[in-house]
């Protein structure tokens, strides 16, 4: 009978190990998550499928994602809103903390989810435009026409996460099915007296107590058996470490309260590890003058992604980067249940902001093969290519060019 049952399971394409995991795992039924095939941890989507692919499939439950803000915090706020919007669509609970913008206003500006039909139309339109550009740019390089095309955006074989239209805001009806909590620092400071927790400043202490209260009272504590249906708590903290949080690490090389932020992250990770929650934090890393502090912040985070915007820099007018709006730097990926981390095969990443979509793509150099390219622009391209690292695949190192 056992052999027959095993044969039947194999005939359906499922092994006995998979069936046992589905029956015995307590977390396999959590909405909006999936187990990782590499390390067995539960994963949830960041709201941006291309970012999920770069991070090894998604964000692991119980971990912290740190986003190093770009210069004007335009694109980091988009990733922040994608994370929260994915939580609304999946029915997860939200905890939004900010010292600048009220959490109510942040939730009102979340992007609207795209239906499958709309997403397919946008995908087909983008594919058609890329195909036309490819044919126009490669009309002289005839020997490259039969080579296989490279997928620009990192993708996974299975569908995970949703797509969003940043030109529209999410309808209020979607918020009726979820529960969310807010932490607005100016209101918290006016309601309660000064709080000093673990020798950190008052703002961080209040925030930790508020997160801890939600985790324990709402049933997200993993060590305590939950009576209700299991769910995920998505925690979003905006612009942490800035002066608005009462921290001076962004304005002095030798701040008075140098250990407040690192102590906060240390305690926060302890709360995340034993709860069904995941956290995203944006931090103005370009304003932190003391690099030793930033190194400690990186070490106390699980996943670290940096955004480098081209706004106001030389690369904004650089012809090599004309198709992109900035670069993506994956600083750190966690090692979960393994000795090595799940590193993506793509090292050079860039992001592009379209009318409706924000995408992360592989960084490709434009071919310098057009018959309309002048000698002056060729010299500019050659000079610009020297700025690229060797990983970008730059070939124009010298001043000589091949003219077809």
LOKE-118452 format. One record per atom (N, C-alpha, C): x, y, z. Coordinates in steps of 0.02 Angstrom, whole numbers, padded with zeros to 5 digits, always signed. Each point is the difference from the previous one (the first is absolute). Example, Ala and Ser with C-alpha at 12.3 -4.5 7.8 and 13.67 -1.06 7.14 Angstrom:
REM LOKE-118452
+00660-00284+00390;-00045+00059+00000;+00045+00060+00000;-00018+00053-00036;+00042+00059+00003;-00039+00055+00037;
This chain:
REM LOKE-118452
+00042-00060+00000;-00042+00060+00000;+00043+00063+00000;+00055-00003+00040;+00045+00058+00003;+00031+00013-00067;+00022-00056-00034;+00032+00009-00065;-00051+00027-00050;-00063-00025+00005;-00050+00025-00047;-00015+00073+00012;-00003+00019+00064;-00012+00070+00015;+00057+00044-00024;+00063-00025+00009;+00057+00039-00024;-00002+00006-00075;-00018-00055-00036;-00003+00003-00072;-00054+00049-00024;-00057+00001+00037;-00053+00047-00019;+00022+00072+00008;+00037+00012+00056;+00024+00068+00011;+00050+00021-00053;+00044-00046-00020;+00048+00017-00051;-00035+00010-00067;-00054-00037-00012;-00036+00008-00062;-00033+00069-00005;-00018+00028+00058;-00029+00067-00001;+00053+00054-00002;+00063-00018-00001;+00053+00050-00004;+00021+00028+00067;-00020-00032+00056;+00018+00025+00067;+00034-00056+00038;+00052+00017+00035;+00035-00050+00040;-00030-00003+00070;+00018-00053+00036;-00026-00007+00068;+00026+00055+00045;+00061+00026-00014;+00027+00054+00042;-00042+00063-00008;-00021+00015-00060;-00042+00059-00010;-00068-00007+00033;-00028-00060-00002;-00066-00010+00030;+00005+00006+00076;+00052-00026+00028;+00009+00004+00072;+00010+00072+00022;+00038+00038-00038;+00012+00070+00018;-00065+00040-00003;-00042-00016-00049;-00063+00037-00006;-00046-00015+00058;+00001-00063+00025;-00044-00018+00055;+00027+00021+00068;+00067-00003+00007;+00029+00010+00066;+00023+00070+00015;+00008+00042-00050;+00026+00067+00012;-00055+00045+00028;+00015+00035+00053;-00050+00044+00030;-00006+00065-00040;+00052+00019-00037;+00000+00064-00033;-00017-00004-00074;-00014-00060-00025;-00011-00008-00072;-00065+00031-00023;-00047+00014+00046;-00065+00026-00019;-00005+00076+00008;+00054+00034+00017;-00002+00072+00008;-00010+00033-00068;-00049+00044-00004;-00018+00032-00063;+00056+00047-00023;+00014+00000-00065;+00049+00046-00028;+00071-00020+00011;+00013-00063+00018;+00069-00024+00010;+00010-00064-00038;+00062-00019-00007;+00018-00065-00029;+00067-00022+00030;+00011-00065+00008;+00064-00023+00027;+00055+00004-00053;+00060+00017+00022;+00056+00002-00045;+00026-00071-00014;+00016-00014-00062;+00026-00066-00018;+00074-00006+00019;+00032+00055+00018;+00072-00001+00016;+00013-00009+00074;-00036+00039+00041;+00015-00003+00072;-00062-00015+00043;-00058-00011-00030;-00058-00021+00038;-00036+00054+00038;+00025+00061-00001;-00033+00055+00036;-00061+00024-00040;-00049+00027+00037;-00057+00030-00034;+00020+00066-00032;-00021+00010-00062;+00016+00061-00036;-00065+00038-00013;+00006+00066+00000;-00054+00043-00022;+00027+00049-00052;-00043+00025-00042;+00022+00043-00055;+00011+00071+00024;+00049+00033-00030;+00013+00070+00016;-00048+00047-00037;-00042-00027-00044;-00044+00041-00040;+00029+00016-00068;+00064-00017-00011;+00034+00011-00064;+00031-00066-00021;-00031-00036-00047;+00025-00067-00018;+00073-00001-00022;+00024+00052-00034;+00070+00001-00020;+00046+00005+00060;-00021+00036+00053;+00040+00003+00061;-00001-00066+00037;-00057-00035-00001;-00004-00066+00031;+00051-00048-00031;+00006+00003-00065;+00047-00044-00035;+00072+00016+00020;+00016+00064+00007;+00068+00020+00020;+00015-00023+00070;-00050-00001+00044;+00009-00018+00070;-00006-00075+00013;-00003-00040-00053;-00003-00072+00008;-00070-00028+00007;-00050+00036-00025;-00068-00025+00002;-00048+00042+00040;+00025+00043+00044;-00043+00042+00040;+00033+00017+00066;-00039+00027+00046;+00023+00019+00067;-00021-00054+00049;+00047-00027+00037;-00015-00053+00048;-00038+00029+00060;-00049-00037+00023;-00037+00020+00060;+00047+00000+00060;-00003+00053+00039;+00044+00006+00058;+00065+00037-00015;+00005+00030-00059;+00062+00035-00018;-00014+00074-00012;+00054+00038-00008;-00002+00072-00008;+00032+00019-00066;-00037+00039-00041;+00025+00026-00063;+00015+00074+00009;+00063+00019-00010;+00022+00069+00007;+00010+00030-00069;-00033+00056-00014;+00007+00035-00064;+00040+00064+00012;+00058+00005-00032;+00040+00061+00003;-00032+00050-00049;-00025+00055+00026;-00038+00047-00041;+00045+00033-00053;-00033+00016-00057;+00035+00040-00049;+00003+00072+00024;+00031+00043-00039;+00016+00068+00024;-00061+00039+00021;-00054-00005-00039;-00061+00038+00016;-00056-00045+00025;+00015-00062+00015;-00048-00047+00029;-00063-00009-00043;+00008+00005-00066;-00057-00008-00045;-00013-00074-00013;+00051-00037-00018;-00009-00069-00020;-00003-00047+00060;+00033+00017+00055;-00005-00042+00060;-00070+00001+00028;-00035+00057-00006;-00069+00003+00022;-00045-00044-00043;+00017-00009-00063;-00039-00045-00043;+00006-00073+00024;+00062-00021+00016;+00008-00068+00026;-00037-00009+00067;+00001+00052+00040;-00035-00001+00064;-00075-00010-00010;-00028+00036-00049;-00072-00005-00013;-00017-00066-00034;+00045-00026-00042;-00013-00065-00030;-00006-00054+00054;+00043+00003+00050;-00001-00049+00054;-00066+00002+00038;-00024+00060+00014;-00063+00007+00036;-00060-00019-00044;+00003+00019-00064;-00056-00016-00045;-00007-00076-00008;+00056-00036-00003;-00003-00072-00004;-00033-00030+00062;+00012+00031+00058;-00031-00023+00061;-00076+00009-00001;-00023+00056-00029;-00072+00012-00005;-00032-00051-00045;+00030-00014-00058;-00029-00047-00048;-00001-00071+00030;+00051-00018+00038;+00003-00068+00029;-00040-00006+00064;-00026+00055+00026;-00038-00003+00062;+00042-00001+00063;+00063+00021-00004;+00043+00002+00059;-00015+00061+00042;+00017-00004+00064;-00005+00058+00044;+00059+00047-00013;-00011+00064+00009;+00052+00050-00013;+00016+00039+00063;+00064+00019+00007;+00022+00047+00051;+00044+00051-00035;-00023+00062-00003;+00035+00052-00037;+00024+00053+00050;+00065+00014-00001;+00030+00048+00045;+00037+00053-00039;-00010+00063+00020;+00033+00055-00035;+00006+00059+00049;+00050+00042-00012;+00009+00061+00039;-00012+00062-00042;-00010-00009-00065;-00009+00056-00046;-00070+00003-00028;-00020-00052-00035;-00065-00003-00032;-00047-00044+00041;-00061+00022+00009;-00048-00039+00040;-00014-00067-00035;-00001-00055+00038;-00014-00066-00030;-00066-00003-00039;-00050+00039+00021;-00063+00001-00038;+00010+00024-00070;+00042+00052-00008;+00013+00026-00067;+00042-00049-00041;+00045-00037+00032;+00040-00049-00036;-00044-00055-00028;-00048-00023+00040;-00045-00054-00023;-00047+00024-00055;-00018+00064+00001;-00043+00027-00052;+00035+00004-00068;+00067+00000+00000;+00039+00007-00061;+00028-00067-00025;-00023-00055+00027;+00024-00065-00024;-00023-00012-00072;+00043-00031-00041;-00019-00011-00070;-00055-00052-00007;-00039+00006-00052;-00056-00045-00012;+00024-00065-00032;-00026-00057+00021;+00021-00064-00031;-00025-00006-00071;+00041-00032-00042;-00018-00013-00069;-00033-00068-00006;-00053-00004-00039;-00031-00064-00016;+00044-00037-00049;-00010-00066-00005;+00041-00040-00045;-00006+00023-00072;-00061+00021-00021;-00009+00022-00068;+00039+00064-00013;-00003+00048+00048;+00037+00062-00008;+00075-00012+00000;+00023-00046+00043;+00072-00015+00003;+00024-00031-00065;-00041-00044-00029;+00020-00031-00063;+00003+00050-00057;-00047+00048+00001;+00001+00052-00052;+00062+00043+00006;+00018+00019+00061;+00060+00040+00010;+00062-00039-00020;+00001-00065+00018;+00058-00041-00017;+00009-00008-00075;-00057-00012-00036;+00005-00007-00072;+00021+00065-00033;-00025+00057+00025;+00019+00064-00028;+00074+00014+00010;+00025-00015+00061;+00071+00011+00014;+00043-00046-00042;-00022-00063-00010;+00038-00047-00041;+00004+00023-00072;-00056+00027-00026;-00001+00023-00069;+00047+00060-00010;+00000+00046+00049;+00044+00058-00005;+00073-00021+00003;+00016-00048+00045;+00069-00024+00005;+00022-00034-00064;-00046-00038-00031;+00016-00035-00062;+00016+00049-00056;-00040+00055-00005;+00013+00050-00051;+00067+00035+00012;+00013+00018+00063;+00064+00032+00016;+00058-00046-00015;-00009-00064+00013;+00053-00048-00012;+00016-00004-00075;-00052-00002-00041;+00011-00005-00072;+00033+00063-00027;-00021+00058+00026;+00029+00063-00024;+00073+00006+00020;+00016-00021+00061;+00068+00009+00024;+00048-00051-00028;-00025-00056-00025;+00044-00053-00024;-00003-00009-00076;-00021+00051-00036;-00009-00009-00072;+00067-00004-00037;+00055+00025+00031;+00065-00005-00033;+00036-00063+00023;-00008-00017+00064;+00035-00059+00026;-00038-00063-00021;+00004-00017-00064;-00040-00055-00027;+00018-00067+00029;+00062-00009+00022;+00020-00066+00025;-00026-00013+00071;-00028+00052+00033;-00028-00010+00067;-00076-00011-00001;-00031+00002-00059;-00072-00003-00003;-00028-00068+00020;+00038-00053-00010;-00025-00067+00015;+00016-00023+00071;+00033+00043+00040;+00016-00018+00069;-00064+00003+00042;-00005-00042+00052;-00059+00002+00043;-00005+00065+00038;-00062+00024+00009;-00010+00062+00036;+00007-00012+00075;+00024+00051+00035;+00010-00003+00072;-00058+00034+00034;-00030-00034+00048;-00055+00029+00038;+00027+00056+00044;-00027+00060-00009;+00027+00058+00036;-00018-00001+00074;-00061-00019+00015;-00023+00001+00070;+00009-00068+00032;+00029-00003+00060;+00006-00065+00034;-00068-00029+00015;-00011-00063-00018;-00065-00031+00010;+00009-00069+00032;-00055-00025+00027;+00000-00067+00028;-00049-00043-00040;+00008-00066+00006;-00043-00045-00038;-00070-00004+00028;-00009+00014+00064;-00067-00003+00031;-00024+00070+00016;-00066+00009-00004;-00030+00064+00014;-00004+00012+00075;+00028+00055+00023;-00001+00016+00071;-00001+00076+00006;-00048+00025+00037;-00007+00072+00006;-00046+00028-00054;-00013+00064+00004;-00046+00034-00045;+00034+00060-00032;-00033+00026-00051;+00025+00059-00035;-00046+00059+00016;+00028+00060-00001;-00037+00059+00021;+00009+00057-00049;-00051+00042-00004;+00000+00058-00044;+00012+00062+00043;+00060+00030-00007;+00018+00056+00043;-00035+00065-00022;-00033-00001-00057;-00037+00059-00022;-00069+00005+00033;-00021-00053+00035;-00065-00001+00034;+00010-00020+00072;-00045+00022+00043;+00003-00018+00071;-00049-00056+00014;+00013-00036+00054;-00040-00057+00019;-00069+00022+00024;-00051-00038-00018;-00068+00018+00020;-00010-00013+00075;-00039+00042+00035;-00011-00008+00072;-00033-00066+00018;-00036-00031-00047;-00034-00063+00016;+00049-00055+00017;+00060+00002-00027;+00049-00053+00014;+00024+00003+00072;-00003+00058+00032;+00024+00006+00069;-00051-00026+00051;-00061-00014-00022;-00051-00022+00047;+00013-00070+00026;+00036-00040-00038;+00011-00070+00019;+00063-00010+00041;+00040+00053+00011;+00062-00008+00037;-00002+00042+00064;+00048-00014+00043;+00007+00038+00062;+00069+00032-00001;+00003+00065+00014;+00064+00034-00002;+00008+00045+00061;+00063+00009+00019;+00018+00040+00058;+00049+00054-00023;-00004+00058+00032;+00042+00056-00020;+00040+00025+00060;+00059+00028-00016;+00042+00031+00050;+00026+00065-00030;-00027+00056+00023;+00021+00066-00024;+00035+00035+00058;+00064+00011-00006;+00042+00022+00056;-00024+00065+00032;-00018+00053-00038;-00024+00061+00034;-00061-00012+00044;-00045-00045-00020;-00058-00015+00042;+00021-00039+00062;+00046-00047-00008;+00022-00041+00056;+00036+00042+00052;+00039+00049-00022;+00036+00043+00047;-00046+00044+00041;-00057+00018-00030;-00047+00044+00036;-00046-00039+00047;-00006-00066-00011;-00046-00039+00041;+00032-00027+00064;+00064-00019-00004;+00032-00034+00057;+00061+00039+00022;+00020-00008+00063;+00062+00031+00023;+00061-00033-00031;+00058+00027+00015;+00062-00026-00028;+00012-00072+00021;+00018-00041-00049;+00013-00071+00012;+00073-00015-00016;+00033-00033+00045;+00070-00020-00011;+00004-00075+00006;+00015-00034-00056;+00000-00073-00002;+00068-00023-00026;+00032-00046+00037;+00063-00031-00022;+00052+00052-00018;+00002+00056+00036;+00050+00053-00012;-00002+00026-00071;-00060+00004-00030;-00007+00031-00066;-00047+00060+00006;-00002+00040-00052;-00039+00061+00005;-00075-00014+00005;-00037+00051+00016;-00071-00008+00016;-00040-00025-00061;+00016+00026-00060;-00039-00019-00059;+00008-00074-00015;+00060-00025+00002;+00011-00072-00013;-00031-00043+00054;+00003+00022+00062;-00031-00037+00054;-00075-00006-00007;-00032+00055-00017;-00073-00001-00011;-00018-00046-00059;+00039+00003-00053;-00014-00041-00059;+00006-00074+00016;+00051-00018+00038;+00009-00071+00018;-00058-00025+00044;-00020+00041+00048;-00056-00020+00044;-00064-00008-00041;-00011+00044-00049;-00060-00005-00041;+00001-00063-00043;+00058-00016-00031;+00005-00061-00040;-00010-00062+00043;+00031+00000+00059;-00005-00057+00045;-00073-00010+00023;-00035+00054+00012;-00069-00004+00022;-00044-00031-00055;+00011+00021-00063;-00040-00028-00055;+00015-00074-00010;+00064-00019+00004;+00019-00070-00011;-00031-00045+00052;+00002+00020+00063;-00025-00043+00054;-00077+00002+00005;-00030+00058-00007;-00072+00005+00010;-00041-00024-00060;+00029+00006-00060;-00037-00020-00061;+00015-00072-00020;+00040-00036+00039;+00010-00071-00013;+00051-00016-00053;+00053+00041-00007;+00053-00015-00049;+00061-00031+00033;-00003-00012+00064;+00056-00030+00036;+00005-00074-00019;+00054-00018-00031;+00009-00069-00023;+00009-00050+00055;+00024+00022+00059;+00011-00046+00055;-00065-00016+00038;-00053+00040-00012;-00063-00010+00034;-00050-00030-00050;-00031-00058+00015;-00048-00030-00046;-00058+00048-00014;-00015+00011-00064;-00052+00046-00020;-00066-00036-00006;-00052+00031+00027;-00067-00030-00003;-00035+00016-00066;+00014+00060-00027;-00032+00019-00063;+00043-00022-00059;-00026+00013-00060;+00036-00018-00061;+00064+00041-00005;+00054-00033-00019;+00065+00032-00002;+00002+00052-00056;+00035+00054+00015;+00008+00054-00049;+00070+00030+00009;+00018+00044-00046;+00065+00032+00000;-00007+00074+00017;+00046+00026+00039;+00003+00071+00015;+00056+00031-00040;-00018+00048-00042;+00050+00037-00040;+00014+00066+00035;+00063+00011+00018;+00021+00060+00036;+00039+00045-00048;-00021+00063-00006;+00035+00048-00042;+00021+00060+00041;+00065+00017+00000;+00026+00057+00037;+00036+00045-00050;-00022+00062-00003;+00024+00045-00051;+00051+00050+00027;+00055+00009-00037;+00049+00052+00013;+00031-00006+00070;+00014-00062+00021;+00029-00011+00066;+00072+00026+00002;+00020+00027+00056;+00068+00026+00008;+00006+00074-00016;-00052+00032-00024;+00003+00071-00018;-00009+00043+00063;+00007+00064-00009;-00008+00047+00056;-00071+00000+00027;-00048-00018-00043;-00070-00001+00022;-00012-00052+00054;+00042-00051+00003;-00005-00051+00052;+00042+00017+00061;+00027+00060+00002;+00040+00021+00057;+00070-00028+00001;+00023-00023-00058;+00067-00029-00006;+00046+00049-00037;+00062+00004+00022;+00047+00048-00029;+00055-00033-00041;-00010-00063-00021;+00053-00034-00038;+00006+00028-00071;-00051+00036-00023;+00001+00026-00068;+00029+00071-00004;+00016+00029+00056;+00025+00069-00001;+00066+00008+00035;+00029-00054+00025;+00064+00005+00035;+00040-00064-00009;+00066+00009-00006;+00044-00057-00006;+00010-00035+00067;-00008+00038+00054;+00004-00028+00068;-00064+00016+00037;-00055-00035-00014;-00064+00015+00032;+00001-00016+00074;-00043+00035+00037;-00004-00010+00072;-00031-00068+00016;-00053-00017-00037;-00035-00063+00013;+00017-00049-00056;+00062-00026+00002;+00025-00038-00057;-00028-00071-00002;-00025-00026+00055;-00021-00070+00003;-00076-00009+00000;-00039+00053-00003;-00073-00008+00004;-00028-00041-00058;+00021+00016-00061;-00027-00034-00059;+00020-00074+00000;+00062-00014+00016;+00022-00070-00001;-00035-00041+00055;-00011+00030+00058;-00037-00035+00052;-00072-00013-00020;-00030+00048-00034;-00068-00008-00024;-00005-00059-00049;+00047-00003-00047;-00001-00054-00049;+00013-00067+00033;+00042-00002+00050;+00015-00063+00034;-00062-00027+00035;-00037+00043+00035;-00061-00022+00035;-00055-00016-00050;-00005+00039-00054;-00051-00012-00050;+00009-00068-00033;+00062-00018-00017;+00012-00065-00031;-00020-00057+00047;+00010+00010+00065;-00022-00051+00048;-00076-00009-00001;-00037+00056-00007;-00072-00005-00005;-00023-00034-00065;+00035+00016-00054;-00019-00028-00065;+00013-00075-00003;+00055-00022+00031;+00020-00071-00005;-00051-00047+00030;-00035+00022+00052;-00047-00044+00034;-00073+00019-00014;-00012+00033-00056;-00068+00020-00017;-00013-00011-00074;-00063-00003-00019;-00019-00006-00070;-00005+00071-00029;+00057+00029-00013;+00003+00068-00024;+00061+00010-00044;-00001+00053-00039;+00056+00021-00041;+00001+00076-00001;+00059+00029-00005;+00007+00073+00008;+00040+00028-00058;-00020+00060-00023;+00038+00039-00048;+00015+00068+00031;+00062+00021-00006;+00023+00064+00029;+00036+00039-00054;-00016+00063-00008;+00039+00044-00044;+00043+00045+00044;+00062+00009-00021;+00048+00038+00040;+00041+00045-00047;+00011+00063+00018;+00040+00045-00042;+00075-00013+00008;+00023-00054-00031;+00070-00021+00009;+00049+00051-00027;-00019+00038-00052;+00046+00049-00029;+00012+00059+00046;-00041+00008+00052;+00010+00055+00047;+00040-00020+00061;+00011-00064+00010;+00037-00024+00059;+00075+00008-00014;+00032+00046+00036;+00070+00016-00013;+00047-00053+00028;-00018-00028+00056;+00043-00050+00032;-00013-00068-00032;+00046-00024-00041;-00009-00063-00036;-00001-00060+00046;+00031+00006+00058;+00000-00056+00048;-00071-00013+00025;-00039+00053+00009;-00070-00008+00021;-00039-00037-00054;+00011+00020-00063;-00036-00032-00054;+00019-00073-00007;+00062-00018+00013;+00020-00070-00002;-00035-00040+00054;-00006+00029+00060;-00036-00036+00054;-00074-00007-00017;-00029+00051-00031;-00070-00004-00019;-00010-00055-00053;+00046-00005-00047;-00003-00053-00050;+00005-00069+00031;+00046-00008+00047;+00009-00065+00032;-00061-00020+00042;-00037+00049+00025;-00059-00015+00041;-00063-00007-00042;+00007+00004-00065;-00057-00010-00046;+00009-00067-00035;-00055-00028-00023;+00004-00064-00036;+00014+00011-00074;-00040+00042-00031;+00008+00015-00071;+00009+00075-00008;+00049+00021-00039;+00014+00071-00011;+00003+00013-00075;-00041+00047-00022;-00002+00020-00070;+00008+00076-00003;+00047+00022-00042;+00013+00072-00008;-00025+00024-00067;-00029+00060-00002;-00023+00031-00061;+00042+00062-00014;+00027+00004-00060;+00041+00057-00021;-00035+00034-00059;-00029+00059+00013;-00036+00036-00051;+00047+00040-00044;-00018+00008-00063;+00039+00041-00047;-00017+00074+00003;-00050+00018+00039;-00022+00070+00004;+00056+00043+00029;+00019+00052-00037;+00052+00046+00024;+00071-00025-00008;+00010-00057-00032;+00068-00027-00009;+00018+00002-00074;+00064-00015-00014;+00023-00001-00069;-00032-00056-00041;-00021-00053+00033;-00029-00055-00036;-00070+00015-00027;-00031+00054+00024;-00066+00019-00024;+00001+00018-00074;+00056+00031-00022;+00008+00019-00070;+00048-00046-00037;+00020-00054+00032;+00046-00047-00031;-00037-00043-00050;+00023-00003-00063;-00037-00040-00050;-00001-00074+00016;+00046-00025+00041;+00000-00071+00017;-00059-00018+00045;-00026+00048+00038;-00053-00013+00048;-00066+00033-00021;-00009+00013-00064;-00058+00038-00022;-00065-00038+00012;+00002-00067+00005;-00060-00040+00008;-00017-00013+00073;+00040+00024+00047;-00009-00016+00071;-00004+00064+00041;-00026-00009+00061;-00005+00057+00047;+00045-00008+00061;+00032-00057+00006;+00044-00010+00057;+00026-00071+00003;+00045-00012+00048;+00030-00066+00010;-00025-00031+00064;+00000-00066+00001;-00020-00039+00059;+00061-00039+00025;+00017+00009+00063;+00057-00034+00030;-00025-00047+00055;+00010-00065-00010;-00019-00049+00051;+00060-00008+00047;-00004+00032+00058;+00055+00000+00048;+00006-00065+00038;-00057-00028+00018;+00002-00060+00044;-00063-00041-00009;+00009-00066-00002;-00055-00048-00003;+00009-00049+00058;-00053-00017+00036;+00009-00042+00061;+00018-00072-00017;+00034-00031+00047;+00015-00072-00003;-00049-00036+00046;-00050-00030-00030;-00054-00031+00038;+00006-00076-00006;+00011-00032+00057;+00005-00074+00003;+00053-00027-00049;+00051+00039-00015;+00052-00022-00046;+00063+00041+00014;+00056-00026-00027;+00064+00034+00010;+00011+00057-00049;-00034-00002-00057;+00007+00052-00050;-00067+00031-00014;-00001+00060-00026;-00062+00034-00015;-00020-00014-00073;-00063+00011-00014;-00027-00012-00067;+00014+00062-00043;+00058+00001-00032;+00021+00058-00038;-00026-00005-00072;-00027+00055-00025;-00024+00001-00069;+00059+00000-00048;-00011-00029-00059;+00053-00003-00050;+00011+00068-00034;-00044+00048+00012;+00006+00066-00029;+00029+00048+00050;+00057+00030-00016;+00034+00045+00045;-00016+00073-00015;-00007+00017-00064;-00010+00070-00020;-00074+00011-00012;-00032+00038+00045;-00072+00011-00003;-00014+00075-00003;-00052+00017-00036;-00023+00069-00005;-00076+00001+00005;-00027+00058+00018;-00073+00005+00003;-00024+00053-00049;-00062-00009-00019;-00031+00045-00049;-00070+00015+00023;-00019+00064-00002;-00067+00021+00019;-00038+00018-00063;-00050-00040-00015;-00043+00013-00057;-00062+00037+00023;-00047+00008-00046;-00061+00037+00018;-00041-00036+00052;-00003-00067-00005;-00041-00038+00046;+00040-00049+00043;+00060-00018-00021;+00037-00053+00034;+00069+00024+00020;+00024-00028+00055;+00068+00008+00022;+00033-00069-00005;+00054-00006-00037;+00030-00065-00013;+00075+00002+00016;+00025-00058+00019;+00072-00011+00009;+00023-00046-00056;+00052+00021-00036;+00022-00036-00059;+00075-00010+00002;+00023-00046-00043;+00071-00009-00010;+00028+00060-00037;+00058+00022+00020;+00031+00059-00031;+00034-00021-00065;-00025+00026-00056;+00029-00014-00065;+00026+00064-00031;+00058-00004-00033;+00027+00058-00034;-00031+00005-00069;-00017+00061-00023;-00027+00006-00068;+00054-00013-00052;-00016-00035-00055;+00050-00014-00051;+00020+00063-00038;+00064+00011-00007;+00026+00057-00037;+00011-00021-00073;-00055-00018-00035;+00006-00028-00066;-00044+00037-00051;-00033+00053+00020;-00045+00033-00046;+00038+00044-00049;-00025+00005-00062;+00033+00040-00050;-00013+00075+00010;-00043+00016+00049;-00014+00071+00013;+00041+00027+00058;+00041-00042+00031;+00040+00023+00057;+00059+00039-00026;+00008+00061+00025;+00055+00042-00022;+00064-00018+00038;+00055+00025-00024;+00064-00015+00033;+00003+00032+00069;-00031+00059+00008;+00002+00032+00066;-00038-00041+00052;-00059-00026-00019;-00037-00041+00047;+00036-00065+00015;+00038-00026-00050;+00040-00060+00013;+00053+00014+00052;+00032+00059-00004;+00051+00017+00050;-00032+00008+00069;-00061+00028+00003;-00034+00005+00064;-00016-00068+00028;-00023-00047-00044;-00014-00068+00024;+00062-00034+00025;+00056+00011-00034;+00062-00031+00022;+00022+00027+00067;-00007+00066+00010;+00018+00028+00065;-00046-00022+00055;-00065-00008-00017;-00049-00022+00050;+00011-00073+00019;+00022-00040-00047;+00009-00071+00014;+00055-00011+00051;+00047+00047+00006;+00053-00008+00049;-00026+00004+00071;-00058+00034+00008;-00029+00006+00067;-00032-00065+00024;-00014-00045-00046;-00033-00063+00018;+00050-00048+00031;-00025-00042+00044;+00042-00053+00027;+00007-00056-00051;+00047-00044+00013;+00012-00055-00047;-00060-00047-00003;-00042-00001+00052;-00058-00044+00001;-00054+00021-00049;+00001+00061-00023;-00051+00023-00046;+00013-00023-00071;+00054-00031-00013;+00015-00026-00066;+00020+00053-00049;+00031+00053+00023;+00020+00054-00044;+00059-00022-00042;-00003+00014-00065;+00053-00019-00046;+00037+00060-00027;-00032+00059+00003;+00032+00059-00028;+00046+00030+00051;+00059-00029+00008;+00048+00024+00049;+00048+00051-00030;+00020-00012-00060;+00045+00046-00032;-00037+00051-00042;+00036+00037-00041;-00030+00052-00042;-00014-00026-00070;+00020-00060-00015;-00011-00027-00067;-00068-00035-00004;-00031+00007-00058;-00066-00031-00011;+00002-00038-00065;-00043-00049-00004;-00008-00038-00062;-00057+00031-00040;+00016+00024-00060;-00051+00030-00043;-00019-00051-00054;-00065-00013-00003;-00024-00048-00049;-00017+00037-00065;
